[in-house]
Amino acid sequence: MKIDTENTGKIRPSEVPAERDEKAEEGKKKLEKARGALQRDRLEMMDRHHETVKKSAQLYDKQVQKELLEKDREKRLLLQREFHSERTALDEIKRKARMKAEG
């Protein structure tokens, strides 16, 4: 509110209604702009978060796959060792049987 300088004793409104409407519109526009910027920031943060989670999941999958392959490899090596030890035992039995037959 502004005081009347003409000494009429009346207090005049500081703004005209049209100026108030313009300022209100400007305020609304600024508010919408700020909300839009905030929403974009939130979306960017969520995108980064999703990318991080996705990369973590991919890394975890790779680690699990690597462990599974390693376990599979160990199983195959163990089976191969067992097969070779059985084969060696059979060969030893056959050799002993041949030696008995020959000698």
N, CA, C and O atoms as a GROMACS GRO file, in nm:
protein
  412
    1MET      N    1   0.082  -0.118   0.000
    1MET     CA    2   0.000   0.000   0.000
    1MET      C    3   0.087   0.124   0.000
    1MET      O    4   0.191   0.131   0.066
    2LYS      N    5   0.041   0.222  -0.075
    2LYS     CA    6   0.113   0.348  -0.080
    2LYS      C    7   0.028   0.457  -0.015
    2LYS      O    8  -0.095   0.456  -0.022
    3ILE      N    9   0.097   0.548   0.046
    3ILE     CA   10   0.027   0.661   0.107
    3ILE      C   11   0.010   0.768   0.000
    3ILE      O   12   0.101   0.796  -0.078
    4ASP      N   13  -0.106   0.825  -0.001
    4ASP     CA   14  -0.136   0.928  -0.100
    4ASP      C   15  -0.050   1.050  -0.074
    4ASP      O   16  -0.048   1.103   0.037
    5THR      N   17   0.021   1.095  -0.177
    5THR     CA   18   0.109   1.212  -0.161
    5THR      C   19   0.035   1.343  -0.184
    5THR      O   20   0.091   1.451  -0.164
    6GLU      N   21  -0.090   1.334  -0.224
    6GLU     CA   22  -0.166   1.457  -0.248
    6GLU      C   23  -0.236   1.505  -0.121
    6GLU      O   24  -0.315   1.599  -0.124
    7ASN      N   25  -0.206   1.440  -0.012
    7ASN     CA   26  -0.262   1.476   0.118
    7ASN      C   27  -0.414   1.472   0.121
    7ASN      O   28  -0.479   1.558   0.180
    8THR      N   29  -0.469   1.372   0.057
    8THR     CA   30  -0.615   1.357   0.063
    8THR      C   31  -0.654   1.273   0.183
    8THR      O   32  -0.771   1.266   0.221
    9GLY      N   33  -0.552   1.210   0.243
    9GLY     CA   34  -0.579   1.129   0.361
    9GLY      C   35  -0.621   0.987   0.328
    9GLY      O   36  -0.647   0.907   0.418
   10LYS      N   37  -0.629   0.956   0.203
   10LYS     CA   38  -0.668   0.821   0.163
   10LYS      C   39  -0.542   0.737   0.136
   10LYS      O   40  -0.439   0.788   0.093
   11ILE      N   41  -0.554   0.611   0.161
   11ILE     CA   42  -0.445   0.519   0.128
   11ILE      C   43  -0.482   0.451  -0.003
   11ILE      O   44  -0.587   0.390  -0.017
   12ARG      N   45  -0.391   0.465  -0.098
   12ARG     CA   46  -0.417   0.405  -0.228
   12ARG      C   47  -0.353   0.265  -0.235
   12ARG      O   48  -0.252   0.240  -0.170
   13PRO      N   49  -0.411   0.178  -0.312
   13PRO     CA   50  -0.347   0.046  -0.331
   13PRO      C   51  -0.215   0.065  -0.404
   13PRO      O   52  -0.203   0.151  -0.492
   14SER      N   53  -0.116  -0.018  -0.368
   14SER     CA   54   0.016  -0.001  -0.426
   14SER      C   55   0.021  -0.048  -0.571
   14SER      O   56   0.106  -0.002  -0.648
   15GLU      N   57  -0.066  -0.138  -0.608
   15GLU     CA   58  -0.064  -0.188  -0.745
   15GLU      C   59  -0.204  -0.182  -0.802
   15GLU      O   60  -0.305  -0.189  -0.731
   16VAL      N   61  -0.206  -0.169  -0.928
   16VAL     CA   62  -0.335  -0.174  -0.996
   16VAL      C   63  -0.369  -0.321  -1.019
   16VAL      O   64  -0.278  -0.403  -1.032
   17PRO      N   65  -0.495  -0.355  -1.025
   17PRO     CA   66  -0.530  -0.496  -1.044
   17PRO      C   67  -0.465  -0.560  -1.167
   17PRO      O   68  -0.431  -0.678  -1.163
   18ALA      N   69  -0.448  -0.487  -1.273
   18ALA     CA   70  -0.386  -0.543  -1.394
   18ALA      C   71  -0.241  -0.582  -1.366
   18ALA      O   72  -0.195  -0.686  -1.412
   19GLU      N   73  -0.170  -0.498  -1.291
   19GLU     CA   74  -0.032  -0.529  -1.256
   19GLU      C   75  -0.026  -0.653  -1.167
   19GLU      O   76   0.064  -0.736  -1.180
   20ARG      N   77  -0.122  -0.664  -1.077
   20ARG     CA   78  -0.126  -0.782  -0.990
   20ARG      C   79  -0.148  -0.908  -1.072
   20ARG      O   80  -0.084  -1.011  -1.048
   21ASP      N   81  -0.238  -0.900  -1.169
   21ASP     CA   82  -0.264  -1.015  -1.255
   21ASP      C   83  -0.140  -1.054  -1.334
   21ASP      O   84  -0.109  -1.172  -1.349
   22GLU      N   85  -0.069  -0.952  -1.386
   22GLU     CA   86   0.054  -0.980  -1.461
   22GLU      C   87   0.158  -1.047  -1.372
   22GLU      O   88   0.222  -1.144  -1.412
   23LYS      N   89   0.173  -0.993  -1.252
   23LYS     CA   90   0.270  -1.051  -1.159
   23LYS      C   91   0.229  -1.193  -1.119
   23LYS      O   92   0.313  -1.281  -1.104
   24ALA      N   93   0.099  -1.213  -1.102
   24ALA     CA   94   0.051  -1.347  -1.067
   24ALA      C   95   0.080  -1.444  -1.182
   24ALA      O   96   0.123  -1.557  -1.159
   25GLU      N   97   0.057  -1.399  -1.304
   25GLU     CA   98   0.086  -1.484  -1.421
   25GLU      C   99   0.235  -1.513  -1.431
   25GLU      O  100   0.274  -1.627  -1.457
   26GLU      N  101   0.316  -1.411  -1.409
   26GLU     CA  102   0.462  -1.431  -1.413
   26GLU      C  103   0.503  -1.531  -1.304
   26GLU      O  104   0.586  -1.619  -1.327
   27GLY      N  105   0.444  -1.514  -1.186
   27GLY     CA  106   0.475  -1.606  -1.076
   27GLY      C  107   0.435  -1.749  -1.110
   27GLY      O  108   0.508  -1.843  -1.081
   28LYS      N  109   0.317  -1.764  -1.172
   28LYS     CA  110   0.272  -1.898  -1.212
   28LYS      C  111   0.366  -1.958  -1.315
   28LYS      O  112   0.399  -2.077  -1.309
   29LYS      N  113   0.408  -1.875  -1.411
   29LYS     CA  114   0.500  -1.924  -1.514
   29LYS      C  115   0.633  -1.967  -1.453
   29LYS      O  116   0.688  -2.072  -1.488
   30LYS      N  117   0.684  -1.885  -1.361
   30LYS     CA  118   0.810  -1.920  -1.294
   30LYS      C  119   0.794  -2.048  -1.214
   30LYS      O  120   0.883  -2.134  -1.213
   31LEU      N  121   0.680  -2.061  -1.147
   31LEU     CA  122   0.654  -2.180  -1.068
   31LEU      C  123   0.648  -2.304  -1.157
   31LEU      O  124   0.706  -2.408  -1.125
   32GLU      N  125   0.577  -2.293  -1.268
   32GLU     CA  126   0.568  -2.406  -1.361
   32GLU      C  127   0.705  -2.441  -1.419
   32GLU      O  128   0.739  -2.558  -1.436
   33LYS      N  129   0.782  -2.337  -1.449
   33LYS     CA  130   0.916  -2.360  -1.502
   33LYS      C  131   1.003  -2.432  -1.399
   33LYS      O  132   1.076  -2.525  -1.432
   34ALA      N  133   0.993  -2.389  -1.274
   34ALA     CA  134   1.070  -2.452  -1.166
   34ALA      C  135   1.024  -2.596  -1.145
   34ALA      O  136   1.106  -2.685  -1.125
   35ARG      N  137   0.893  -2.619  -1.150
   35ARG     CA  138   0.841  -2.756  -1.136
   35ARG      C  139   0.890  -2.844  -1.250
   35ARG      O  140   0.927  -2.960  -1.229
   36GLY      N  141   0.889  -2.789  -1.371
   36GLY     CA  142   0.938  -2.865  -1.487
   36GLY      C  143   1.085  -2.900  -1.472
   36GLY      O  144   1.126  -3.013  -1.501
   37ALA      N  145   1.164  -2.804  -1.426
   37ALA     CA  146   1.307  -2.829  -1.406
   37ALA      C  147   1.328  -2.934  -1.298
   37ALA      O  148   1.413  -3.022  -1.311
   38LEU      N  149   1.250  -2.924  -1.192
   38LEU     CA  150   1.260  -3.022  -1.084
   38LEU      C  151   1.222  -3.161  -1.134
   38LEU      O  152   1.288  -3.260  -1.101
   39GLN      N  153   1.116  -3.168  -1.214
   39GLN     CA  154   1.073  -3.297  -1.269
   39GLN      C  155   1.181  -3.355  -1.361
   39GLN      O  156   1.208  -3.475  -1.356
   40ARG      N  157   1.243  -3.271  -1.444
   40ARG     CA  158   1.351  -3.318  -1.532
   40ARG      C  159   1.469  -3.370  -1.450
   40ARG      O  160   1.528  -3.473  -1.481
   41ASP      N  161   1.502  -3.297  -1.343
   41ASP     CA  162   1.611  -3.341  -1.255
   41ASP      C  163   1.579  -3.476  -1.192
   41ASP      O  164   1.664  -3.564  -1.184
   42ARG      N  165   1.456  -3.491  -1.147
   42ARG     CA  166   1.415  -3.618  -1.087
   42ARG      C  167   1.424  -3.731  -1.189
   42ARG      O  168   1.472  -3.840  -1.158
   43LEU      N  169   1.378  -3.705  -1.310
   43LEU     CA  170   1.383  -3.807  -1.415
   43LEU      C  171   1.527  -3.844  -1.449
   43LEU      O  172   1.559  -3.961  -1.469
   44GLU      N  173   1.614  -3.744  -1.455
   44GLU     CA  174   1.756  -3.771  -1.480
   44GLU      C  175   1.815  -3.856  -1.369
   44GLU      O  176   1.891  -3.949  -1.394
   45MET      N  177   1.780  -3.823  -1.244
   45MET     CA  178   1.831  -3.900  -1.131
   45MET      C  179   1.782  -4.044  -1.139
   45MET      O  180   1.858  -4.138  -1.115
   46MET      N  181   1.655  -4.062  -1.173
   46MET     CA  182   1.600  -4.198  -1.184
   46MET      C  183   1.666  -4.273  -1.299
   46MET      O  184   1.695  -4.392  -1.286
   47ASP      N  185   1.691  -4.204  -1.411
   47ASP     CA  186   1.760  -4.269  -1.523
   47ASP      C  187   1.898  -4.315  -1.482
   47ASP      O  188   1.939  -4.427  -1.513
   48ARG      N  189   1.971  -4.228  -1.412
   48ARG     CA  190   2.105  -4.267  -1.365
   48ARG      C  191   2.096  -4.385  -1.269
   48ARG      O  192   2.178  -4.477  -1.274
   49HIS      N  193   1.997  -4.380  -1.181
   49HIS     CA  194   1.978  -4.489  -1.086
   49HIS      C  195   1.949  -4.620  -1.159
   49HIS      O  196   2.006  -4.725  -1.127
   50HIS      N  197   1.860  -4.614  -1.259
   50HIS     CA  198   1.827  -4.734  -1.334
   50HIS      C  199   1.949  -4.788  -1.408
   50HIS      O  200   1.970  -4.909  -1.415
   51GLU      N  201   2.028  -4.698  -1.465
   51GLU     CA  202   2.151  -4.741  -1.534
   51GLU      C  203   2.246  -4.809  -1.436
   51GLU      O  204   2.305  -4.913  -1.467
   52THR      N  205   2.260  -4.751  -1.318
   52THR     CA  206   2.348  -4.810  -1.216
   52THR      C  207   2.299  -4.948  -1.176
   52THR      O  208   2.377  -5.043  -1.166
   53VAL      N  209   2.168  -4.960  -1.153
   53VAL     CA  210   2.111  -5.089  -1.115
   53VAL      C  211   2.129  -5.190  -1.227
   53VAL      O  212   2.161  -5.306  -1.203
   54LYS      N  213   2.108  -5.144  -1.350
   54LYS     CA  214   2.122  -5.233  -1.466
   54LYS      C  215   2.266  -5.283  -1.478
   54LYS      O  216   2.289  -5.401  -1.501
   55LYS      N  217   2.362  -5.193  -1.461
   55LYS     CA  218   2.503  -5.232  -1.469
   55LYS      C  219   2.538  -5.328  -1.356
   55LYS      O  220   2.612  -5.424  -1.377
   56SER      N  221   2.487  -5.302  -1.237
   56SER     CA  222   2.513  -5.391  -1.124
   56SER      C  223   2.456  -5.530  -1.150
   56SER      O  224   2.520  -5.631  -1.121
   57ALA      N  225   2.336  -5.534  -1.205
   57ALA     CA  226   2.274  -5.663  -1.236
   57ALA      C  227   2.354  -5.737  -1.342
   57ALA      O  228   2.372  -5.859  -1.333
   58GLN      N  229   2.401  -5.666  -1.443
   58GLN     CA  230   2.481  -5.729  -1.547
   58GLN      C  231   2.611  -5.783  -1.489
   58GLN      O  232   2.654  -5.893  -1.522
   59LEU      N  233   2.674  -5.705  -1.404
   59LEU     CA  234   2.798  -5.748  -1.341
   59LEU      C  235   2.773  -5.872  -1.255
   59LEU      O  236   2.852  -5.966  -1.257
   60TYR      N  237   2.665  -5.870  -1.180
   60TYR     CA  238   2.631  -5.985  -1.096
   60TYR      C  239   2.606  -6.108  -1.182
   60TYR      O  240   2.653  -6.218  -1.150
   61ASP      N  241   2.532  -6.091  -1.292
   61ASP     CA  242   2.507  -6.203  -1.383
   61ASP      C  243   2.637  -6.259  -1.438
   61ASP      O  244   2.653  -6.381  -1.448
   62LYS      N  245   2.729  -6.172  -1.474
   62LYS     CA  246   2.858  -6.218  -1.525
   62LYS      C  247   2.933  -6.297  -1.419
   62LYS      O  248   2.992  -6.400  -1.449
   63GLN      N  249   2.931  -6.248  -1.296
   63GLN     CA  250   3.001  -6.317  -1.187
   63GLN      C  251   2.938  -6.454  -1.162
   63GLN      O  252   3.010  -6.552  -1.143
   64VAL      N  253   2.806  -6.460  -1.160
   64VAL     CA  254   2.737  -6.587  -1.138
   64VAL      C  255   2.768  -6.683  -1.252
   64VAL      O  256   2.796  -6.801  -1.229
   65GLN      N  257   2.764  -6.633  -1.376
   65GLN     CA  258   2.794  -6.717  -1.492
   65GLN      C  259   2.937  -6.769  -1.484
   65GLN      O  260   2.962  -6.886  -1.514
   66LYS      N  261   3.028  -6.684  -1.444
   66LYS     CA  262   3.168  -6.724  -1.431
   66LYS      C  263   3.183  -6.834  -1.326
   66LYS      O  264   3.255  -6.932  -1.347
   67GLU      N  265   3.115  -6.816  -1.212
   67GLU     CA  266   3.121  -6.917  -1.106
   67GLU      C  267   3.062  -7.049  -1.154
   67GLU      O  268   3.116  -7.156  -1.125
   68LEU      N  269   2.950  -7.042  -1.226
   68LEU     CA  270   2.888  -7.165  -1.278
   68LEU      C  271   2.980  -7.236  -1.376
   68LEU      O  272   2.993  -7.358  -1.372
   69LEU      N  273   3.043  -7.159  -1.463
   69LEU     CA  274   3.136  -7.219  -1.559
   69LEU      C  275   3.255  -7.282  -1.487
   69LEU      O  276   3.302  -7.389  -1.526
   70GLU      N  277   3.303  -7.215  -1.384
   70GLU     CA  278   3.416  -7.268  -1.307
   70GLU      C  279   3.377  -7.398  -1.237
   70GLU      O  280   3.454  -7.494  -1.237
   71LYS      N  281   3.258  -7.402  -1.178
   71LYS     CA  282   3.211  -7.524  -1.112
   71LYS      C  283   3.194  -7.637  -1.214
   71LYS      O  284   3.230  -7.752  -1.186
   72ASP      N  285   3.140  -7.603  -1.330
   72ASP     CA  286   3.123  -7.703  -1.436
   72ASP      C  287   3.258  -7.756  -1.481
   72ASP      O  288   3.274  -7.877  -1.502
   73ARG      N  289   3.354  -7.669  -1.494
   73ARG     CA  290   3.489  -7.709  -1.534
   73ARG      C  291   3.550  -7.801  -1.429
   73ARG      O  292   3.611  -7.903  -1.462
   74GLU      N  293   3.534  -7.765  -1.301
   74GLU     CA  294   3.586  -7.849  -1.193
   74GLU      C  295   3.520  -7.987  -1.194
   74GLU      O  296   3.588  -8.088  -1.172
   75LYS      N  297   3.389  -7.992  -1.220
   75LYS     CA  298   3.319  -8.121  -1.227
   75LYS      C  299   3.374  -8.206  -1.341
   75LYS      O  300   3.400  -8.325  -1.324
   76ARG      N  301   3.393  -8.142  -1.457
   76ARG     CA  302   3.447  -8.217  -1.572
   76ARG      C  303   3.587  -8.268  -1.543
   76ARG      O  304   3.620  -8.382  -1.578
   77LEU      N  305   3.670  -8.186  -1.479
   77LEU     CA  306   3.806  -8.230  -1.444
   77LEU      C  307   3.802  -8.346  -1.346
   77LEU      O  308   3.879  -8.441  -1.358
   78LEU      N  309   3.712  -8.339  -1.249
   78LEU     CA  310   3.699  -8.447  -1.151
   78LEU      C  311   3.654  -8.576  -1.220
   78LEU      O  312   3.709  -8.683  -1.194
   79LEU      N  313   3.554  -8.565  -1.307
   79LEU     CA  314   3.508  -8.683  -1.381
   79LEU      C  315   3.619  -8.740  -1.469
   79LEU      O  316   3.635  -8.862  -1.480
   80GLN      N  317   3.694  -8.652  -1.529
   80GLN     CA  318   3.804  -8.695  -1.614
   80GLN      C  319   3.910  -8.768  -1.531
   80GLN      O  320   3.963  -8.871  -1.573
   81ARG      N  321   3.941  -8.714  -1.414
   81ARG     CA  322   4.038  -8.781  -1.325
   81ARG      C  323   3.988  -8.918  -1.282
   81ARG      O  324   4.063  -9.016  -1.281
   82GLU      N  325   3.859  -8.924  -1.245
   82GLU     CA  326   3.801  -9.052  -1.206
   82GLU      C  327   3.808  -9.152  -1.321
   82GLU      O  328   3.843  -9.268  -1.303
   83PHE      N  329   3.773  -9.104  -1.440
   83PHE     CA  330   3.777  -9.192  -1.557
   83PHE      C  331   3.918  -9.243  -1.580
   83PHE      O  332   3.939  -9.362  -1.606
   84HIS      N  333   4.016  -9.153  -1.572
   84HIS     CA  334   4.155  -9.194  -1.594
   84HIS      C  335   4.203  -9.291  -1.485
   84HIS      O  336   4.274  -9.386  -1.515
   85SER      N  337   4.164  -9.267  -1.361
   85SER     CA  338   4.206  -9.359  -1.254
   85SER      C  339   4.140  -9.496  -1.273
   85SER      O  340   4.205  -9.598  -1.252
   86GLU      N  341   4.012  -9.499  -1.312
   86GLU     CA  342   3.946  -9.627  -1.340
   86GLU      C  343   4.011  -9.696  -1.459
   86GLU      O  344   4.034  -9.817  -1.458
   87ARG      N  345   4.040  -9.618  -1.560
   87ARG     CA  346   4.104  -9.674  -1.680
   87ARG      C  347   4.242  -9.731  -1.645
   87ARG      O  348   4.279  -9.839  -1.691
   88THR      N  349   4.316  -9.658  -1.563
   88THR     CA  350   4.448  -9.705  -1.520
   88THR      C  351   4.435  -9.834  -1.440
   88THR      O  352   4.514  -9.926  -1.458
   89ALA      N  353   4.336  -9.841  -1.352
   89ALA     CA  354   4.314  -9.962  -1.272
   89ALA      C  355   4.278 -10.079  -1.363
   89ALA      O  356   4.329 -10.190  -1.343
   90LEU      N  357   4.191 -10.057  -1.461
   90LEU     CA  358   4.155 -10.163  -1.555
   90LEU      C  359   4.276 -10.208  -1.636
   90LEU      O  360   4.297 -10.328  -1.656
   91ASP      N  361   4.355 -10.112  -1.682
   91ASP     CA  362   4.476 -10.147  -1.758
   91ASP      C  363   4.572 -10.228  -1.672
   91ASP      O  364   4.635 -10.321  -1.722
   92GLU      N  365   4.582 -10.194  -1.546
   92GLU     CA  366   4.670 -10.268  -1.454
   92GLU      C  367   4.620 -10.412  -1.437
   92GLU      O  368   4.700 -10.506  -1.437
   93ILE      N  369   4.490 -10.428  -1.422
   93ILE     CA  370   4.432 -10.562  -1.409
   93ILE      C  371   4.457 -10.643  -1.536
   93ILE      O  372   4.496 -10.759  -1.529
   94LYS      N  373   4.436 -10.581  -1.652
   94LYS     CA  374   4.460 -10.650  -1.780
   94LYS      C  375   4.607 -10.689  -1.794
   94LYS      O  376   4.638 -10.798  -1.841
   95ARG      N  377   4.696 -10.600  -1.754
   95ARG     CA  378   4.839 -10.628  -1.766
   95ARG      C  379   4.877 -10.746  -1.676
   95ARG      O  380   4.953 -10.833  -1.716
   96LYS      N  381   4.824 -10.746  -1.554
   96LYS     CA  382   4.852 -10.856  -1.463
   96LYS      C  383   4.797 -10.987  -1.518
   96LYS      O  384   4.861 -11.092  -1.507
   97ALA      N  385   4.678 -10.981  -1.577
   97ALA     CA  386   4.618 -11.102  -1.635
   97ALA      C  387   4.704 -11.152  -1.751
   97ALA      O  388   4.722 -11.273  -1.765
   98ARG      N  389   4.755 -11.064  -1.834
   98ARG     CA  390   4.842 -11.102  -1.946
   98ARG      C  391   4.972 -11.165  -1.896
   98ARG      O  392   5.020 -11.264  -1.950
   99MET      N  393   5.026 -11.104  -1.791
   99MET     CA  394   5.152 -11.156  -1.736
   99MET      C  395   5.132 -11.297  -1.678
   99MET      O  396   5.220 -11.382  -1.689
  100LYS      N  397   5.015 -11.322  -1.617
  100LYS     CA  398   4.985 -11.454  -1.564
  100LYS      C  399   4.972 -11.554  -1.678
  100LYS      O  400   5.022 -11.667  -1.671
  101ALA      N  401   4.903 -11.510  -1.784
  101ALA     CA  402   4.881 -11.599  -1.897
  101ALA      C  403   5.013 -11.631  -1.966
  101ALA      O  404   5.033 -11.744  -2.011
  102GLU      N  405   5.102 -11.536  -1.974
  102GLU     CA  406   5.231 -11.556  -2.041
  102GLU      C  407   5.329 -11.629  -1.950
  102GLU      O  408   5.413 -11.706  -1.996
  103GLY      N  409   5.318 -11.607  -1.830
  103GLY     CA  410   5.427 -11.654  -1.753
  103GLY      C  411   5.410 -11.736  -1.640
  103GLY      O  412   5.508 -11.774  -1.576
   0.00000   0.00000   0.00000
